[in-house]
C-alpha cells in the first residue's frame, strides 16, 4: 500500500485544479532519527536541529513579505489571539495571512514553514486536507467559506532558536499550533479533520486521514466483547476538547486501562497514538512517544457509537496523564460525504505550557 506521503506527492504533482499551492514534492525518505534522544521529562529539550530548521524556514517566509504583510503575520508572543482558532468554515479572517493573499513565491515559502514544522507524513496530510477543501467547495456549489485560499499562517513571537514563539496554521479542518522555546517543542493542540474523507486528484484517490481511520479500526477491532464493554462510553458527537474548551478536560477518565489489555492490543494503541503524534517533526515525535508510552499504566482507551470509523457517531478517545487524542466521525451533511474530526492535545504542555 502506498504511503500517505508518496500518494499525495504524486497527486499534487498534477493537482493545479484543486490546489494552487506551489512547492516541491515530499516523496522522499524520512530523515534518520538521532541515535540518542533527550531524557523523557515533561517539557524536556527537543532534538538538536528541530527548532533551527523552523526558524530558518520562518525567516525565509518573512523575507518574502511586505511591511504590511509582516505586521499582519507577526503577533506578540503573549497575544491571547493564539488560543482563538476554529475548525469551522468561515468567510471571516483568522489569525495571520490567508494563503489566497500570497503570491506563488510567498505561498511556497509559507508551505516551507509547514514542511519544517511537520513530519513527511504530517506535511503530506496538511496538503491533502487543504486540497480536500477545494473538493468540498466544488461539491457544495462554490461556498465562499470553503477554499484552500482560506487557510492562514501566523507567527506568535519572533522566530528564534532561544526565545519562545509559536507557528500557527489554521483553516477549516486544520489547526497547527507548534511552540518552540530553547529547543523545547510543543506540537499541541493539533486539530485535523477532512471532508470529503476521500476524493480524486488527477485521477488518483486521495485519503488524507486514512492512517488515522485504519488505526482506529485496527485498535477497536482487536477488542473482545469484555474489552469493548469495559471501554464503551456514552455517545459523543464531536471532539470534546476543541478550541472552545481549552484546558477543560473531563474530570473523570473513562474507558479501559491499557494495563488491562493484551500486549498486541497495546501495540495497536501505540500505532494509533503515532498516527497523530507522528505528524510533527519525526525527531520531536519520537521523544513524545517515549514520554506517552511511559505513562501507559495510567492511560485509558474509550469508544462510543461504532467500532467502524466510517459509521456516523464512531468515536475513539485515548486519555493519559498528558496525552489526549479524540477521533470522531461527525457524519454526513447535505453533500452526503463522510466527515472526520480529530484532535491531539498534551494536558501539561499545550502551547508550550
N, C-alpha and C positions, 0 to 999 in steps of 0.2 A: 504494500500500500504506500503511495507517495506520501511524503511528509507534508505538513501544512506549509512549511517554507517553500519546498520545491513546487508544490501545486500552485500556490499563489504567485510565486515569482514567474512561473511560466504564463499564468493567466494575465498578470499585469504587464507583461511584455507587449501585449497587443490589446490592452484594455482602455484605449483612449476614449471610447464611447461611454464608459462607466466611471472613469476616474481621470481627472485632469492632472493628477499628481505626477510630477516628473522626478524620477530617481533611478538609481541603478538597481539591478536585480539583487535579491538577497539569497539566491540559490547557491550558498557557499557552506562549507563545513563550519560547524560551531568551533570557536576558539578553544584551545585546550584549557582545562581548568588548572589553576595553580596547584603545585604539588603539596603546599602547606597552606592551611587556612587559619584565620583568626580564631581565638577561643570563642565558643558559643555562649556569649553573655548578652543580656538584654542591651540593645543599643551599642553593641561592640563595634569595633572598627571593621570597615568593609575591606575587600581585597584591593591591593595596590592596582591603580590604573582605572578603576571603575569611575571614580569622580573626575579624574583628569580628562578622560575621553568625553564626558558630558560637557565639561567646561569648555573644551576646545570646540565642540560642535555648537554649543550655545553662543560662544563668542563669534564663530563664523556666521551664524544666523543673524545676530545683532548687527554685524558689519554690513549686511545687505539692506538694512532698514534705513528709512529717512529718520530725521529727528522726531517728527510727529509719530511715526510708527514705533520707534523705540519707547517713546513716552507711553504709548498705548499698551506696549508689551510688558514693560517693567513695572512691578509693584514693590512697595516696601515689604520687607520680609515678614513683618508682623501684621500686614493688612488682613483684616478679617474676611475680605473677599475670597481668600484662599479656600475657605470652607463653604463658599456659595457656588456650588456646581450642581448640575442636574443631568439626569439621563432621560429626560422627556424631550420630545421635539419642540422647537421654539423658533419663531421668526425674530425674536429679540436677541440682543447681544449677550454673550457670555464674557468671562474674563479674557482679556488679551485681544489678539488679532485673528480675524477669521481667515481661513485658507483662501476663501474666494476673493479676498482683497490683496492677495500676494501675487507677485509676478512668478513666472516659471522658476526663475533663479531663487527667489525667496522661498517658494514652496518647497523646492528641493532641499534648501538649507533647513527649513523647519522639519521636514521629514528626516533630515540627517540628525537632528536633535533626538527625535523619537527613536531612530535606529541606535543611537548611542545609549539611550536610557534602557532600551528593551533588549531581550534576547533575540536571536534569529526568529524563533517561533513567535515571540511576542510582537515583533515588528511585522511579521507576515500577517498575524491576526489583526493588528491595527489596520493594515492596508485592506484586509478583507472586510472588516467592519465598515470602513469608510466607503468601500465600493458597494457594499450592501445598501448603503444609504441611497445611492442613485438608482439601484434596482428597485428599492421601495418607492422612491419618488415616481418612477415610471408606472408602477402598479397602482399608486394612489392618485394618479392623474395630475402630476406636476404640482404637488403640495410644496409651497414655498418654505415651509418649516422643516422640510426633509431634503437634505442635499449634502453632498460631500464638501461643498463650499461652506457649510455651517459648522465646521469643526474649527476650534480656536486653540491658539497656543499662547501661554502666558508664563512669565518668569517672576517669581516672588523672591526678591533679593538678587543682587548682582552675582552672576556665576563666579565661583571662587573655589579653589582647592582647600581652603581653610575655613571660610565663613559660610554660614548657613544660607541655603537657597533651595527653592522648590521649582521643579518643572511641572507645569500643569497643561495637559492637552485634554480638551473636553468638547464633547458634542453629543448628539443623540446616540445613546448606546455605547459611549466610551468615556471613561474618566481615568486619566493617568495623573497621579499625584505622587511624585518621587522627590524626596527631600534628601539633601546632601549637607553634611557638616563635618569638617575634619575627617574626611574619608568614611564617616558613618553614612549608611544609605538606608532609607526607609521607603519602600515602594508602595505604601498603602496610605489611604484607601484606593483600591483599584476596582473600577466597575467595568464589566464587559457584557454587552448584550448584542443581539443580532435579530433582524427581521428584514427580509426572509432568512431563515437559517440555511438555506441552500439556493443557489442561483447560478446562472451561467455567465461567463465572461469569454467572449471569442470562442464559443462552443465548448468550453471546459467548465465542469461543475466545480463550484467553489463553496466550501462549508467552513467559515471562519472558526466556529466553536465545535467542530466535530470531535476534537481531542477531549474537550470537557464533557460533552454528551456521552461519548464512549466510556469515559472513566466513571461517570455516574452510573451508567448501565451495568458495567462490569462489577462495580462495587456492590450495588444493591442486588444484582443478580446472584452474588456469591452468598448472600444471607439465607440461612434456612428459616423455617417457619418461626422457631423460637426467637432467632435473632431479629427478624422483622417485627415481631410483636414487641420485643424489648425496645426497639429503635423507633417505633412508629409514634408520631406526634399528631396533634390536630392540624387540619389543613392550613396551608399558608399560601396566599395568592400572589405574593411578590416577595422580594427580598425585604427583610425586616429592618436591617441596619444600613439604610442608604444615607444620602447627604442630609436629609431632614432629621436623621436620628443619630447624629454624630456622637459617639461615645455612649449611646443609650442601649446597651446590650441587655438582653433578658436577664433578670436577676438570678434565675434558676437554670442551670444547664440541663438539657433534656437529651434523651437517647441512650444508646448503649455504650458503655466504656470500651475503648479499643482493647483493653487488657482482657476483656471477656470474649474477644474474637480469636479465631484461629490465626496462626502466622500468615497463611496465604491470604486471608481476608485483610489483615493489617497491611500486607504488601499492596493490595488494591486501594486501600486508603492512601498509602504513600503515592501511588500513581495518580490518584485524584488530586491530592494536595499539589503535586508537582505540576499538574495541568494548569493551575492558577499561579502558584509561586514561580514556576519556571518561565513565566512571561517577562520577568525582569531580567536584567543582565545576568548571564549564566554564573558569573563568579559570585554575585550577590545572592542569587537563588540558592547556591549550594550551602552557603553559610546559614541562611534562614532554614533550609530543610533540616540541617543538623539540629538547630535550635528547636524546631517544632517537633521533630521525632523524639527528642529527649524528653518531651512532655506528653508522650502518647499515653502514659499510665493515667493521666488526668484529662484525656481528650475523649470526646463522645462524638458519635455519628448518629444522625436522626434523619428520618424521611417522612414524607406525607404525600397523600394523593395517589401516586402510582410509582412503581419501580421502573417504569419505562419513561425515559426523559422526553420522549416525543408525544406524550399524552398530556393534555392540558391539566394543570394542577400538580404535576410531578415536581417534587421539591426535595433537595438534599441540603443538609447542614453538617459541617464539621466544626466542632466547637471545643477549643482547648484553652489553657490558661492565657495564651496570647493569640493563637490562631482562630480566625473566624472566616469560614467560607460558606456562601449560600449560592445555590443554583435553583432557579425557578422557571418552569415552563408556564408563562402567563397566558398562553392560549392563542386562539385565532381571533383576529379582529375583522373588520369589514372586508379586507382583501383576502381572507382565507389562509394567510400564512401562519406557520408556527412561529413562535416568538420567545426567545430566551432572554432572561436577565440573570446576572450573577455578580457577586461582589466578594472581594478578598480584603480582609482587614486584619490589622495587628492591634489587639486591645491595649498594648502598652507602648506602641511605637508609631501609631498613625501620625502622619505629618511630621515625623521625626520626634514626636512627643515633647 
